[in-house]
Amino acid sequence: MSKLFVQTMLAAVLVSGISGPAFAGGDEHSCSVRTLRGRYVFSASGFNIDAVSRLPVPKALIEVIDFNGDGSLEVTGATRSQNGVISRSPSSVGTYTVAEDCTGTITFAGPAFDIFLSPKGHKFWLIQTNPDSVFQGSATRTVRELNDDHDRH
């Protein structure tokens, strides 16, 4: 091989090795509670283990969640099917955390979830972490900013 070819290949390897970590550590790919802001439509399915019979009870859920960009959230509407029984939930509130690596948690009075965000927060995936629950789903942002009262309800 020619000396010029070897030098060119070595330069290419060094540049890619240096730019990769610099790119990975950039602000473009880090998250914070501000990454989750706006209105999301969330859907999930799975089951709970019945406390008495220890049998699985299927459940599915669709809800609208408003994330305020500060670690607080409000569920503005929800429909749930639990073992085929449909119920609609009143609004409720919760909290969330988001780490720089785009992982985090959502907590309500009872249910708790681990979440995994896309870098710009357009979508996230979650799994319920309470015992006797096998429940996972995803949410997609439908409104970026919730400035007007009509956007919040």
PyMOL commands that place a pseudoatom at each C-alpha (Angstrom):
pseudoatom trace, name=CA, resn=MET, resi=1, chain=A, elem=C, hetatm=0, pos=[0.000, 0.000, 0.000]
pseudoatom trace, name=CA, resn=SER, resi=2, chain=A, elem=C, hetatm=0, pos=[1.071, 3.507, -0.633]
pseudoatom trace, name=CA, resn=LYS, resi=3, chain=A, elem=C, hetatm=0, pos=[2.115, 5.717, 2.219]
pseudoatom trace, name=CA, resn=LEU, resi=4, chain=A, elem=C, hetatm=0, pos=[-0.518, 8.313, 1.199]
pseudoatom trace, name=CA, resn=PHE, resi=5, chain=A, elem=C, hetatm=0, pos=[-3.319, 5.696, 1.365]
pseudoatom trace, name=CA, resn=VAL, resi=6, chain=A, elem=C, hetatm=0, pos=[-2.260, 4.547, 4.868]
pseudoatom trace, name=CA, resn=GLN, resi=7, chain=A, elem=C, hetatm=0, pos=[-2.060, 8.146, 6.109]
pseudoatom trace, name=CA, resn=THR, resi=8, chain=A, elem=C, hetatm=0, pos=[-5.495, 8.921, 4.662]
pseudoatom trace, name=CA, resn=MET, resi=9, chain=A, elem=C, hetatm=0, pos=[-7.045, 5.844, 6.293]
pseudoatom trace, name=CA, resn=LEU, resi=10, chain=A, elem=C, hetatm=0, pos=[-5.402, 6.643, 9.631]
pseudoatom trace, name=CA, resn=ALA, resi=11, chain=A, elem=C, hetatm=0, pos=[-6.712, 10.215, 9.468]
pseudoatom trace, name=CA, resn=ALA, resi=12, chain=A, elem=C, hetatm=0, pos=[-10.216, 8.950, 8.681]
pseudoatom trace, name=CA, resn=VAL, resi=13, chain=A, elem=C, hetatm=0, pos=[-10.154, 6.545, 11.650]
pseudoatom trace, name=CA, resn=LEU, resi=14, chain=A, elem=C, hetatm=0, pos=[-8.920, 9.266, 13.997]
pseudoatom trace, name=CA, resn=VAL, resi=15, chain=A, elem=C, hetatm=0, pos=[-11.543, 11.777, 12.832]
pseudoatom trace, name=CA, resn=SER, resi=16, chain=A, elem=C, hetatm=0, pos=[-14.387, 9.295, 13.226]
pseudoatom trace, name=CA, resn=GLY, resi=17, chain=A, elem=C, hetatm=0, pos=[-13.082, 8.234, 16.639]
pseudoatom trace, name=CA, resn=ILE, resi=18, chain=A, elem=C, hetatm=0, pos=[-12.943, 11.829, 17.852]
pseudoatom trace, name=CA, resn=SER, resi=19, chain=A, elem=C, hetatm=0, pos=[-16.198, 13.093, 16.341]
pseudoatom trace, name=CA, resn=GLY, resi=20, chain=A, elem=C, hetatm=0, pos=[-18.292, 10.152, 17.600]
pseudoatom trace, name=CA, resn=PRO, resi=21, chain=A, elem=C, hetatm=0, pos=[-17.899, 10.893, 21.313]
pseudoatom trace, name=CA, resn=ALA, resi=22, chain=A, elem=C, hetatm=0, pos=[-18.182, 14.628, 20.707]
pseudoatom trace, name=CA, resn=PHE, resi=23, chain=A, elem=C, hetatm=0, pos=[-21.462, 14.077, 18.860]
pseudoatom trace, name=CA, resn=ALA, resi=24, chain=A, elem=C, hetatm=0, pos=[-22.822, 11.665, 21.483]
pseudoatom trace, name=CA, resn=GLY, resi=25, chain=A, elem=C, hetatm=0, pos=[-22.193, 14.125, 24.292]
pseudoatom trace, name=CA, resn=GLY, resi=26, chain=A, elem=C, hetatm=0, pos=[-23.802, 17.069, 22.503]
pseudoatom trace, name=CA, resn=ASP, resi=27, chain=A, elem=C, hetatm=0, pos=[-26.946, 18.803, 23.732]
pseudoatom trace, name=CA, resn=GLU, resi=28, chain=A, elem=C, hetatm=0, pos=[-28.836, 17.462, 20.718]
pseudoatom trace, name=CA, resn=HIS, resi=29, chain=A, elem=C, hetatm=0, pos=[-28.998, 13.991, 22.287]
pseudoatom trace, name=CA, resn=SER, resi=30, chain=A, elem=C, hetatm=0, pos=[-29.401, 14.744, 25.976]
pseudoatom trace, name=CA, resn=CYS, resi=31, chain=A, elem=C, hetatm=0, pos=[-32.731, 15.007, 27.778]
pseudoatom trace, name=CA, resn=SER, resi=32, chain=A, elem=C, hetatm=0, pos=[-34.238, 16.772, 30.802]
pseudoatom trace, name=CA, resn=VAL, resi=33, chain=A, elem=C, hetatm=0, pos=[-37.732, 17.226, 32.268]
pseudoatom trace, name=CA, resn=ARG, resi=34, chain=A, elem=C, hetatm=0, pos=[-38.138, 20.007, 29.685]
pseudoatom trace, name=CA, resn=THR, resi=35, chain=A, elem=C, hetatm=0, pos=[-37.869, 17.384, 26.906]
pseudoatom trace, name=CA, resn=LEU, resi=36, chain=A, elem=C, hetatm=0, pos=[-41.346, 16.138, 27.893]
pseudoatom trace, name=CA, resn=ARG, resi=37, chain=A, elem=C, hetatm=0, pos=[-43.679, 19.062, 27.354]
pseudoatom trace, name=CA, resn=GLY, resi=38, chain=A, elem=C, hetatm=0, pos=[-46.929, 19.293, 25.511]
pseudoatom trace, name=CA, resn=ARG, resi=39, chain=A, elem=C, hetatm=0, pos=[-49.832, 16.938, 24.989]
pseudoatom trace, name=CA, resn=TYR, resi=40, chain=A, elem=C, hetatm=0, pos=[-49.289, 13.222, 24.345]
pseudoatom trace, name=CA, resn=VAL, resi=41, chain=A, elem=C, hetatm=0, pos=[-51.664, 10.411, 23.433]
pseudoatom trace, name=CA, resn=PHE, resi=42, chain=A, elem=C, hetatm=0, pos=[-50.668, 7.296, 25.342]
pseudoatom trace, name=CA, resn=SER, resi=43, chain=A, elem=C, hetatm=0, pos=[-51.784, 3.725, 24.649]
pseudoatom trace, name=CA, resn=ALA, resi=44, chain=A, elem=C, hetatm=0, pos=[-50.773, 0.563, 26.474]
pseudoatom trace, name=CA, resn=SER, resi=45, chain=A, elem=C, hetatm=0, pos=[-51.890, -2.998, 27.059]
pseudoatom trace, name=CA, resn=GLY, resi=46, chain=A, elem=C, hetatm=0, pos=[-50.992, -5.916, 29.256]
pseudoatom trace, name=CA, resn=PHE, resi=47, chain=A, elem=C, hetatm=0, pos=[-52.422, -7.497, 32.361]
pseudoatom trace, name=CA, resn=ASN, resi=48, chain=A, elem=C, hetatm=0, pos=[-52.452, -7.512, 36.150]
pseudoatom trace, name=CA, resn=ILE, resi=49, chain=A, elem=C, hetatm=0, pos=[-52.156, -10.639, 38.266]
pseudoatom trace, name=CA, resn=ASP, resi=50, chain=A, elem=C, hetatm=0, pos=[-55.303, -11.020, 40.371]
pseudoatom trace, name=CA, resn=ALA, resi=51, chain=A, elem=C, hetatm=0, pos=[-54.354, -10.949, 44.084]
pseudoatom trace, name=CA, resn=VAL, resi=52, chain=A, elem=C, hetatm=0, pos=[-56.706, -13.831, 45.009]
pseudoatom trace, name=CA, resn=SER, resi=53, chain=A, elem=C, hetatm=0, pos=[-56.759, -16.200, 42.022]
pseudoatom trace, name=CA, resn=ARG, resi=54, chain=A, elem=C, hetatm=0, pos=[-53.208, -15.309, 40.820]
pseudoatom trace, name=CA, resn=LEU, resi=55, chain=A, elem=C, hetatm=0, pos=[-54.619, -15.415, 37.258]
pseudoatom trace, name=CA, resn=PRO, resi=56, chain=A, elem=C, hetatm=0, pos=[-53.830, -12.720, 34.661]
pseudoatom trace, name=CA, resn=VAL, resi=57, chain=A, elem=C, hetatm=0, pos=[-56.521, -10.064, 34.105]
pseudoatom trace, name=CA, resn=PRO, resi=58, chain=A, elem=C, hetatm=0, pos=[-56.120, -8.250, 30.750]
pseudoatom trace, name=CA, resn=LYS, resi=59, chain=A, elem=C, hetatm=0, pos=[-56.167, -4.468, 30.572]
pseudoatom trace, name=CA, resn=ALA, resi=60, chain=A, elem=C, hetatm=0, pos=[-55.764, -1.807, 27.912]
pseudoatom trace, name=CA, resn=LEU, resi=61, chain=A, elem=C, hetatm=0, pos=[-55.644, 1.967, 28.239]
pseudoatom trace, name=CA, resn=ILE, resi=62, chain=A, elem=C, hetatm=0, pos=[-55.687, 5.080, 26.097]
pseudoatom trace, name=CA, resn=GLU, resi=63, chain=A, elem=C, hetatm=0, pos=[-55.220, 8.474, 27.704]
pseudoatom trace, name=CA, resn=VAL, resi=64, chain=A, elem=C, hetatm=0, pos=[-54.274, 12.073, 27.018]
pseudoatom trace, name=CA, resn=ILE, resi=65, chain=A, elem=C, hetatm=0, pos=[-51.395, 13.366, 29.151]
pseudoatom trace, name=CA, resn=ASP, resi=66, chain=A, elem=C, hetatm=0, pos=[-50.250, 16.991, 29.388]
pseudoatom trace, name=CA, resn=PHE, resi=67, chain=A, elem=C, hetatm=0, pos=[-46.577, 17.285, 30.407]
pseudoatom trace, name=CA, resn=ASN, resi=68, chain=A, elem=C, hetatm=0, pos=[-45.693, 20.732, 31.775]
pseudoatom trace, name=CA, resn=GLY, resi=69, chain=A, elem=C, hetatm=0, pos=[-41.926, 20.577, 31.151]
pseudoatom trace, name=CA, resn=ASP, resi=70, chain=A, elem=C, hetatm=0, pos=[-41.230, 20.957, 34.894]
pseudoatom trace, name=CA, resn=GLY, resi=71, chain=A, elem=C, hetatm=0, pos=[-41.731, 17.409, 36.245]
pseudoatom trace, name=CA, resn=SER, resi=72, chain=A, elem=C, hetatm=0, pos=[-45.498, 17.692, 36.669]
pseudoatom trace, name=CA, resn=LEU, resi=73, chain=A, elem=C, hetatm=0, pos=[-48.215, 16.218, 34.470]
pseudoatom trace, name=CA, resn=GLU, resi=74, chain=A, elem=C, hetatm=0, pos=[-51.981, 15.983, 34.178]
pseudoatom trace, name=CA, resn=VAL, resi=75, chain=A, elem=C, hetatm=0, pos=[-54.038, 13.195, 32.642]
pseudoatom trace, name=CA, resn=THR, resi=76, chain=A, elem=C, hetatm=0, pos=[-56.930, 15.079, 31.024]
pseudoatom trace, name=CA, resn=GLY, resi=77, chain=A, elem=C, hetatm=0, pos=[-58.864, 12.037, 29.829]
pseudoatom trace, name=CA, resn=ALA, resi=78, chain=A, elem=C, hetatm=0, pos=[-58.590, 8.263, 29.873]
pseudoatom trace, name=CA, resn=THR, resi=79, chain=A, elem=C, hetatm=0, pos=[-60.524, 5.170, 28.801]
pseudoatom trace, name=CA, resn=ARG, resi=80, chain=A, elem=C, hetatm=0, pos=[-59.614, 1.777, 30.243]
pseudoatom trace, name=CA, resn=SER, resi=81, chain=A, elem=C, hetatm=0, pos=[-60.710, -1.780, 29.555]
pseudoatom trace, name=CA, resn=GLN, resi=82, chain=A, elem=C, hetatm=0, pos=[-60.057, -4.077, 32.524]
pseudoatom trace, name=CA, resn=ASN, resi=83, chain=A, elem=C, hetatm=0, pos=[-61.068, -7.667, 31.785]
pseudoatom trace, name=CA, resn=GLY, resi=84, chain=A, elem=C, hetatm=0, pos=[-63.524, -6.290, 29.216]
pseudoatom trace, name=CA, resn=VAL, resi=85, chain=A, elem=C, hetatm=0, pos=[-65.147, -3.746, 31.560]
pseudoatom trace, name=CA, resn=ILE, resi=86, chain=A, elem=C, hetatm=0, pos=[-64.875, -0.204, 30.145]
pseudoatom trace, name=CA, resn=SER, resi=87, chain=A, elem=C, hetatm=0, pos=[-64.351, 2.784, 32.440]
pseudoatom trace, name=CA, resn=ARG, resi=88, chain=A, elem=C, hetatm=0, pos=[-63.507, 6.422, 31.871]
pseudoatom trace, name=CA, resn=SER, resi=89, chain=A, elem=C, hetatm=0, pos=[-61.272, 8.124, 34.404]
pseudoatom trace, name=CA, resn=PRO, resi=90, chain=A, elem=C, hetatm=0, pos=[-61.541, 11.689, 35.689]
pseudoatom trace, name=CA, resn=SER, resi=91, chain=A, elem=C, hetatm=0, pos=[-58.471, 13.868, 35.335]
pseudoatom trace, name=CA, resn=SER, resi=92, chain=A, elem=C, hetatm=0, pos=[-55.547, 13.111, 37.613]
pseudoatom trace, name=CA, resn=VAL, resi=93, chain=A, elem=C, hetatm=0, pos=[-52.062, 14.436, 38.275]
pseudoatom trace, name=CA, resn=GLY, resi=94, chain=A, elem=C, hetatm=0, pos=[-48.622, 12.883, 38.586]
pseudoatom trace, name=CA, resn=THR, resi=95, chain=A, elem=C, hetatm=0, pos=[-44.926, 13.619, 38.473]
pseudoatom trace, name=CA, resn=TYR, resi=96, chain=A, elem=C, hetatm=0, pos=[-42.053, 12.587, 36.230]
pseudoatom trace, name=CA, resn=THR, resi=97, chain=A, elem=C, hetatm=0, pos=[-38.285, 12.622, 36.077]
pseudoatom trace, name=CA, resn=VAL, resi=98, chain=A, elem=C, hetatm=0, pos=[-35.975, 12.577, 33.056]
pseudoatom trace, name=CA, resn=ALA, resi=99, chain=A, elem=C, hetatm=0, pos=[-32.218, 11.916, 33.109]
pseudoatom trace, name=CA, resn=GLU, resi=100, chain=A, elem=C, hetatm=0, pos=[-29.682, 13.175, 30.540]
pseudoatom trace, name=CA, resn=ASP, resi=101, chain=A, elem=C, hetatm=0, pos=[-29.620, 9.701, 28.930]
pseudoatom trace, name=CA, resn=CYS, resi=102, chain=A, elem=C, hetatm=0, pos=[-33.349, 10.067, 28.087]
pseudoatom trace, name=CA, resn=THR, resi=103, chain=A, elem=C, hetatm=0, pos=[-34.563, 7.574, 30.705]
pseudoatom trace, name=CA, resn=GLY, resi=104, chain=A, elem=C, hetatm=0, pos=[-36.884, 8.457, 33.539]
pseudoatom trace, name=CA, resn=THR, resi=105, chain=A, elem=C, hetatm=0, pos=[-39.956, 7.677, 35.613]
pseudoatom trace, name=CA, resn=ILE, resi=106, chain=A, elem=C, hetatm=0, pos=[-43.623, 8.593, 35.818]
pseudoatom trace, name=CA, resn=THR, resi=107, chain=A, elem=C, hetatm=0, pos=[-45.415, 8.280, 39.153]
pseudoatom trace, name=CA, resn=PHE, resi=108, chain=A, elem=C, hetatm=0, pos=[-49.081, 8.564, 40.053]
pseudoatom trace, name=CA, resn=ALA, resi=109, chain=A, elem=C, hetatm=0, pos=[-50.813, 7.817, 43.372]
pseudoatom trace, name=CA, resn=GLY, resi=110, chain=A, elem=C, hetatm=0, pos=[-50.270, 4.073, 42.902]
pseudoatom trace, name=CA, resn=PRO, resi=111, chain=A, elem=C, hetatm=0, pos=[-49.005, 3.248, 39.396]
pseudoatom trace, name=CA, resn=ALA, resi=112, chain=A, elem=C, hetatm=0, pos=[-45.314, 3.811, 38.609]
pseudoatom trace, name=CA, resn=PHE, resi=113, chain=A, elem=C, hetatm=0, pos=[-43.484, 3.489, 35.298]
pseudoatom trace, name=CA, resn=ASP, resi=114, chain=A, elem=C, hetatm=0, pos=[-39.995, 3.508, 33.818]
pseudoatom trace, name=CA, resn=ILE, resi=115, chain=A, elem=C, hetatm=0, pos=[-39.850, 5.602, 30.630]
pseudoatom trace, name=CA, resn=PHE, resi=116, chain=A, elem=C, hetatm=0, pos=[-37.492, 5.817, 27.644]
pseudoatom trace, name=CA, resn=LEU, resi=117, chain=A, elem=C, hetatm=0, pos=[-37.683, 8.967, 25.475]
pseudoatom trace, name=CA, resn=SER, resi=118, chain=A, elem=C, hetatm=0, pos=[-36.709, 9.757, 21.936]
pseudoatom trace, name=CA, resn=PRO, resi=119, chain=A, elem=C, hetatm=0, pos=[-33.990, 12.464, 22.096]
pseudoatom trace, name=CA, resn=LYS, resi=120, chain=A, elem=C, hetatm=0, pos=[-36.331, 15.295, 21.126]
pseudoatom trace, name=CA, resn=GLY, resi=121, chain=A, elem=C, hetatm=0, pos=[-39.248, 13.952, 23.167]
pseudoatom trace, name=CA, resn=HIS, resi=122, chain=A, elem=C, hetatm=0, pos=[-41.594, 13.310, 20.241]
pseudoatom trace, name=CA, resn=LYS, resi=123, chain=A, elem=C, hetatm=0, pos=[-42.285, 9.820, 21.552]
pseudoatom trace, name=CA, resn=PHE, resi=124, chain=A, elem=C, hetatm=0, pos=[-41.652, 7.728, 24.636]
pseudoatom trace, name=CA, resn=TRP, resi=125, chain=A, elem=C, hetatm=0, pos=[-42.048, 4.119, 25.671]
pseudoatom trace, name=CA, resn=LEU, resi=126, chain=A, elem=C, hetatm=0, pos=[-42.865, 2.888, 29.149]
pseudoatom trace, name=CA, resn=ILE, resi=127, chain=A, elem=C, hetatm=0, pos=[-43.343, -0.169, 31.303]
pseudoatom trace, name=CA, resn=GLN, resi=128, chain=A, elem=C, hetatm=0, pos=[-45.224, -0.356, 34.585]
pseudoatom trace, name=CA, resn=THR, resi=129, chain=A, elem=C, hetatm=0, pos=[-42.950, -1.231, 37.505]
pseudoatom trace, name=CA, resn=ASN, resi=130, chain=A, elem=C, hetatm=0, pos=[-45.544, -2.150, 40.157]
pseudoatom trace, name=CA, resn=PRO, resi=131, chain=A, elem=C, hetatm=0, pos=[-45.612, -5.779, 41.364]
pseudoatom trace, name=CA, resn=ASP, resi=132, chain=A, elem=C, hetatm=0, pos=[-48.154, -8.099, 39.684]
pseudoatom trace, name=CA, resn=SER, resi=133, chain=A, elem=C, hetatm=0, pos=[-48.383, -5.910, 36.582]
pseudoatom trace, name=CA, resn=VAL, resi=134, chain=A, elem=C, hetatm=0, pos=[-47.240, -6.667, 33.041]
pseudoatom trace, name=CA, resn=PHE, resi=135, chain=A, elem=C, hetatm=0, pos=[-48.157, -3.477, 31.219]
pseudoatom trace, name=CA, resn=GLN, resi=136, chain=A, elem=C, hetatm=0, pos=[-46.279, -1.555, 28.518]
pseudoatom trace, name=CA, resn=GLY, resi=137, chain=A, elem=C, hetatm=0, pos=[-47.009, 1.004, 25.847]
pseudoatom trace, name=CA, resn=SER, resi=138, chain=A, elem=C, hetatm=0, pos=[-45.960, 4.193, 24.106]
pseudoatom trace, name=CA, resn=ALA, resi=139, chain=A, elem=C, hetatm=0, pos=[-47.009, 7.821, 23.766]
pseudoatom trace, name=CA, resn=THR, resi=140, chain=A, elem=C, hetatm=0, pos=[-46.719, 10.290, 20.907]
pseudoatom trace, name=CA, resn=ARG, resi=141, chain=A, elem=C, hetatm=0, pos=[-46.726, 14.072, 21.220]
pseudoatom trace, name=CA, resn=THR, resi=142, chain=A, elem=C, hetatm=0, pos=[-49.688, 15.698, 19.462]
pseudoatom trace, name=CA, resn=VAL, resi=143, chain=A, elem=C, hetatm=0, pos=[-49.266, 19.319, 20.679]
pseudoatom trace, name=CA, resn=ARG, resi=144, chain=A, elem=C, hetatm=0, pos=[-45.867, 20.874, 21.446]
pseudoatom trace, name=CA, resn=GLU, resi=145, chain=A, elem=C, hetatm=0, pos=[-46.781, 23.806, 23.703]
pseudoatom trace, name=CA, resn=LEU, resi=146, chain=A, elem=C, hetatm=0, pos=[-49.829, 24.135, 25.939]
pseudoatom trace, name=CA, resn=ASN, resi=147, chain=A, elem=C, hetatm=0, pos=[-50.144, 27.922, 26.126]
pseudoatom trace, name=CA, resn=ASP, resi=148, chain=A, elem=C, hetatm=0, pos=[-53.859, 28.476, 25.660]
pseudoatom trace, name=CA, resn=ASP, resi=149, chain=A, elem=C, hetatm=0, pos=[-56.583, 27.309, 28.010]
pseudoatom trace, name=CA, resn=HIS, resi=150, chain=A, elem=C, hetatm=0, pos=[-58.304, 25.523, 25.128]
pseudoatom trace, name=CA, resn=ASP, resi=151, chain=A, elem=C, hetatm=0, pos=[-55.133, 23.431, 24.592]
pseudoatom trace, name=CA, resn=ARG, resi=152, chain=A, elem=C, hetatm=0, pos=[-55.190, 22.222, 28.194]
pseudoatom trace, name=CA, resn=HIS, resi=153, chain=A, elem=C, hetatm=0, pos=[-58.715, 20.753, 28.214]
for i in range(1, 153): cmd.bond("trace and resi %d" % i, "trace and resi %d" % (i + 1))
show_as sticks, trace
zoom trace
